Amino acid sequence: MTGTIYINTDHEFDLSRGELARVAERLRAHTAEADTRVMRELFWPMDEGGMQLLLVDELDADEFAVFSAVVHRSHEQARLADTGSLPLWEKLLAAVHADARYRY
């Protein structure tokens, strides 16, 4: 079984169920208290709908900024931990940067 992170029409990541679970775990771990509403909405399909899916394309620009910050923190932790997951986080970070909603 696979899971998907759908950033936009140009960036979609099909991951194994385990990979998606690890990405979700790291994103949750790096979510600041002020960002929980946005991330709870993002994780709704997984938590309440039973789907292996993160629909980032449904986030507005402000919500995407929250997601972007969480991805940046998660990427940095993956870089420092050197767990072997860095290539995936590099691709995810590049997709975030390429999105029209991304703000520096």
C-alpha positions in Angstrom: 0.0 0.0 0.0 1.2 3.5 -0.7 0.6 7.0 0.6 0.7 10.3 -1.2 1.8 13.8 -0.4 0.1 16.1 -2.9 1.8 19.5 -3.0 0.3 20.7 -6.3 -0.2 19.4 -9.8 3.6 19.5 -10.5 4.7 17.9 -7.2 3.2 14.7 -5.9 5.1 12.2 -3.8 4.1 8.5 -3.7 5.6 6.9 -0.7 5.3 3.6 1.0 2.9 3.5 3.9 5.9 3.3 6.3 7.7 6.3 4.6 4.5 8.4 4.8 4.2 7.5 8.5 7.8 8.5 9.2 7.3 11.8 7.3 4.1 12.5 9.2 5.7 11.7 12.5 8.6 14.1 11.9 6.2 16.8 10.7 4.1 16.4 13.8 7.2 16.5 16.0 8.2 19.8 14.5 4.8 21.5 14.6 4.8 24.5 16.9 1.8 25.0 19.2 0.6 28.0 17.2 0.6 25.8 14.0 -1.6 23.0 15.3 -4.8 24.1 13.7 -3.3 24.1 10.2 -1.5 20.8 10.7 -4.5 19.2 12.2 -6.5 20.1 9.0 -3.6 18.8 6.9 -3.6 15.5 8.8 -7.4 15.1 8.8 -7.4 12.6 5.9 -4.9 10.4 7.8 -6.3 10.8 11.3 -10.0 10.8 10.7 -10.5 9.6 7.1 -8.3 6.6 7.2 -6.5 7.7 4.0 -2.8 7.7 3.5 -2.9 11.2 2.0 -1.7 14.7 2.8 -3.4 17.3 0.6 -1.1 20.3 0.7 -2.8 21.7 -2.4 -5.8 22.6 -0.3 -3.9 25.0 1.9 -4.2 28.7 1.3 -1.0 30.9 1.2 -1.0 31.6 5.0 -1.6 27.9 5.8 1.1 26.9 3.3 3.5 29.2 5.1 2.9 27.2 8.3 3.4 23.9 6.4 6.6 25.3 4.8 8.0 26.3 8.2 7.3 22.8 9.6 8.9 21.2 6.5 12.0 23.4 7.0 12.3 22.4 10.7 11.8 18.8 9.8 14.4 18.9 7.0 16.9 20.5 9.3 16.4 17.8 11.9 16.8 15.1 9.2 20.0 16.8 8.0 21.5 16.9 11.5 20.4 13.3 12.3 21.7 11.8 9.1 19.1 9.1 9.2 19.1 8.3 5.5 15.8 10.1 4.9 17.6 13.3 3.8 17.0 12.7 0.0 13.2 12.6 0.6 13.3 15.7 2.7 15.4 17.5 0.1 12.8 16.7 -2.6 10.0 17.8 -0.4 11.8 21.0 0.5 12.4 21.7 -3.2 8.7 21.2 -4.0 7.8 23.6 -1.2 10.2 26.2 -2.6 8.8 25.7 -6.1 5.2 26.3 -5.1 3.7 29.6 -6.0 2.4 30.0 -2.4 5.9 29.8 -1.0 7.1 32.9 0.9 10.7 33.3 1.9 
